[in-house]
Amino acid sequence: MVSILPLLIYLIIPVVMLIAGILAHRGKAFWATWMMLIGSILVVIGLAGMIASMAIIYSNLGSTAPMARGTGSSMRIVLMAIAGLGSLFGSLAYAAGLIGLCARWGATARRAAELEELTQSLITERSQNQN
């Protein structure tokens, strides 16, 4: 029986991260959106590398070929470690970009609220001066 949790973690979340990074970058390109985009790409590539290296390792478990007996296993483990580190650094880069994007949107919302208050005060002052 296949569990849905690995499918969710390994397929859906990285794709959602990638789509969110692309959409954020299309809206306004600055350092945070670049970090989100690069981080999500690293996560997708890292997870694909880990899945591929695990498939290579587990496909040779029952074989008696020289490659399956351990001569090339250190290279496969290094490949898996590099893919895992790429995924880790991609997650960290995505998180940093997301925090930067939220901070920028928060500052923009605060400035918009201040501008709205200023506009309302000018409108009330102008209406009082006309009366």
N, C-alpha and C positions, 0 to 999 in steps of 0.2 A: 504494500500500500504506500502510495506517495503522499508525503505531507505537503501541505500548501505553504508552510512557513519558509522553506528554502526557496521555493519558487518566488515568493514575495520578496525575499531579501535579495536574491541573486539576479532577478530579472526586472521586476516591476519598479523597485525603488531606484536603481540606477537609470532606468529609462525616464522616470519622472524627474530625476535630478537633471538629466541631460536636456529634457524639454524645457524645464524651468530656467536653466542657464541660457539656452538659446533665446527664449522669449524675453528674458531680462536684458540680454545683450542687444537684441533688436530694438528694445525700447530706448535705452540710453547706454552707450558704450563708455564705461570708465573702469577704473581698476577693480572694483568689486564685481562687476559683471564679467570681466575677463577672468577673475579668480574662480567665479562660479562655473564658467564655461570650461576652463582648463581643468578644474577639479573634477567636474562630472565626466569629462572625456577620460581622464586618468582612472577614475573609478570603473568606467565601462571596460577600458582596455585591461586594467588590472584584474577584474573579475573574469574576463574572458580568458586571460592568461592562466589564472588559477584553475579554471574549469578545464582548459585544454591540457595543462600539465597533470591534473588529477586523472583525466581520461587516459593519458599516455601511461601514467604509473599503473593504474588499475587494469588497463588492457593487457599488460604484460605479467600480471601476478602468477598466472598458472602456466606460463610458457617456460620452456627449457632453453630458449635461445640465449646466447651470451649477453645480449642487451638486458634481458629480464633478470639475470642473475646478479646484477649489481654493478656491472662495469660502467654503465652510463647513468646510474641512478643519482649520483651526486650532481650531475649537470641538470637533471630534471628537478631536483630539490632546490638548487640554486635558482632555476627558472621560476619555480613556485614562490620562493622567497622574494625575488625581484618583483613578481606580479603582485604579491601581497603588500610589499612596501609601496609600490605604485598606487595601489588602491587606498592604502592608509594615507599617503601624502595627498592624494586626490580628495579624500574625505575632509582632511584638514583644510585644504585650500578652498573647497566648496563652503565649508563652515565659516571661514574667515570672510569670503566674499559675501555670503548671506548676511553676516553681521554688519559688514560695511554697507550693504544695500539697504538693510533695515534702518541703520543710523541715518543714511542720507534721506530716505523717504520720511523718517520722523522729523528731521530738520525741515524738509520741504513742507510737510503738513503744518508744522508750527509756524513757519513763515506765512503760509496761506491763511491761517487763522488770524495772525496779527494783521495781515493786509485786509482781511474781511472786517476786523474791528475798526481799522483806520478808515475804511470806506464808509462804514455805517456812521462813524462819528462825523465825517465830512458831510454826509447826506443830511444828518440831523442839524448840524451847524448851518448848512446852507438853507434848509427849510426854515430855521428860526430867523435867519437874517432876512429872508424874503417876506416874512410876516411882520 
